[in-house]
Each structure stands twice: as structure tokens, then as C-alpha cells.
């Protein structure tokens, strides 16, 4: 759809997307290296190809200081200056451990001492 627009408008849209992405708090951390994430979905994430090396393997995605996702990247390709990384699997990170059993809704919230 953008091919019908003039070159100046396409460059303006690309610049606006880049500025919006800079304000995003999403980032990928690989060891000590930190890279900003332009967009994130359940299947893939998009990064700036000029700032990021080719990624493969396990990565951690953060929203500010909060760890939100751990994903396994299996494919990464460059499209229009953006690195599109496809996840084989992605797991949301929870602050509480998973339960081994279903929790009863009517269970007491605590017990009183016997004496």
C-alpha cells in the first residue's frame, strides 16, 4: 500500500515509526548487550537491523526493568532495514510459580493457631 505514496511520505512514515519505537520501553537483553524492540507479537519481534546483530537462540524481553517474555528465535531476516525475528516458542514470565494442582475457590485464606 505504501508503494502508491511519494518517496517523501514513505520516508516520513519510516521516521515516525522509528521515533515511536524509541519511546518504547521494550528491549531485548543478550548477556550484557541491550537492544530496543520496535514491535512485539506472539509469533515475532522486530528490531532495528543497523543496531542489532543476527539473533538466534534464547532471548529475554523486558518492559523497562520487568522481565515479560523468554523466547526461542529460530529465524531472523532483514526487511526494509528491520530485523524480523520469528519465535519457535515464547513463554510469558510470571512473578509467581505455576501451581501443580487447581486451587479451590472456597479454600480458607489462612488458618488460625490451635492455642
C-alpha positions as CSV (number, residue, x, y, z in Angstrom):
1,X,0.0,0.0,0.0
2,X,2.9,2.4,0.7
3,X,4.2,2.0,-2.9
4,X,1.5,4.4,-4.1
5,X,2.8,7.2,-1.9
6,X,5.6,9.5,-2.8
7,X,9.1,8.8,-1.5
8,X,9.0,11.8,0.9
9,X,5.8,10.4,2.6
10,X,7.3,6.9,2.9
11,X,10.4,8.3,4.5
12,X,8.2,10.4,6.8
13,X,6.3,7.3,7.9
14,X,9.5,5.4,8.5
15,X,10.9,8.2,10.6
16,X,7.7,8.4,12.6
17,X,7.8,4.7,13.3
18,X,11.4,4.9,14.4
19,X,10.6,7.8,16.8
20,X,7.7,6.0,18.3
21,X,9.8,2.9,18.8
22,X,12.4,4.9,20.7
23,X,9.8,5.8,23.3
24,X,9.0,2.1,23.8
25,X,10.4,0.5,26.9
26,X,10.6,-2.9,25.3
27,X,14.1,-4.2,24.9
28,X,16.0,-7.5,24.3
29,X,18.9,-8.4,26.6
30,X,21.6,-10.9,25.5
31,X,24.2,-11.1,28.2
32,X,25.3,-7.5,28.7
33,X,24.1,-6.2,25.4
34,X,20.7,-4.5,25.3
35,X,18.7,-3.8,22.1
36,X,15.5,-1.8,21.7
37,X,12.4,-3.7,20.3
38,X,10.4,-1.9,17.7
39,X,7.3,-4.2,17.9
40,X,6.5,-7.5,19.5
41,X,3.8,-10.1,18.9
42,X,3.4,-13.7,20.0
43,X,5.0,-15.0,16.8
44,X,7.8,-12.5,16.2
45,X,9.5,-9.3,17.2
46,X,11.0,-6.5,15.1
47,X,14.3,-4.8,15.8
48,X,16.4,-2.2,14.1
49,X,18.8,-4.1,11.8
50,X,21.5,-1.4,11.9
51,X,21.9,-1.7,15.7
52,X,21.4,-5.5,16.2
53,X,23.4,-8.5,15.1
54,X,21.7,-11.5,13.7
55,X,19.9,-13.2,16.6
56,X,19.3,-16.9,17.2
57,X,18.6,-18.9,20.4
58,X,17.1,-17.9,23.7
59,X,16.5,-14.2,24.4
60,X,14.9,-12.3,27.3
61,X,12.5,-9.5,26.5
62,X,12.0,-6.7,29.1
63,X,9.5,-3.9,29.6
64,X,11.7,-1.4,31.4
65,X,13.1,-3.5,34.3
66,X,10.3,-6.1,34.3
67,X,11.1,-9.4,32.6
68,X,8.0,-10.2,30.5
69,X,9.0,-12.8,27.9
70,X,11.5,-15.5,27.2
71,X,11.6,-16.7,23.6
72,X,13.5,-19.0,21.3
73,X,14.4,-17.4,18.0
74,X,14.7,-19.8,15.0
75,X,14.7,-17.4,12.1
76,X,15.8,-13.8,11.5
77,X,15.6,-11.9,8.3
78,X,16.1,-8.3,7.3
79,X,13.2,-6.5,5.7
80,X,13.4,-2.8,4.9
81,X,16.2,-2.1,7.4
82,X,14.4,-4.0,10.2
83,X,15.3,-7.4,11.6
84,X,12.3,-9.6,11.9
85,X,12.9,-12.5,14.4
86,X,10.5,-15.4,14.4
87,X,9.9,-17.3,17.6
88,X,9.7,-21.1,17.8
89,X,8.3,-20.7,21.2
90,X,7.7,-17.8,23.6
91,X,6.8,-18.0,27.3
92,X,5.4,-15.2,29.3
93,X,7.2,-14.8,32.6
94,X,5.2,-14.8,35.7
95,X,6.1,-13.5,39.1
96,X,4.5,-16.5,40.9
97,X,5.5,-20.1,40.3
98,X,3.0,-22.3,38.5
99,X,0.6,-24.5,40.6
100,X,0.8,-28.3,40.4
101,X,-2.9,-28.5,41.3
102,X,-6.1,-26.4,40.8
103,X,-6.7,-24.1,43.6
104,X,-10.1,-24.4,45.3
105,X,-12.1,-21.1,45.2
106,X,-13.7,-21.8,48.6
107,X,-10.4,-22.7,50.4
108,X,-9.6,-20.7,53.5
109,X,-7.0,-17.9,53.0
110,X,-5.2,-18.9,56.2
111,X,-5.5,-21.0,59.4
112,X,-5.9,-19.8,63.0
113,X,-3.4,-21.2,65.5
114,X,-4.6,-24.1,67.7
115,X,-3.8,-22.4,71.0
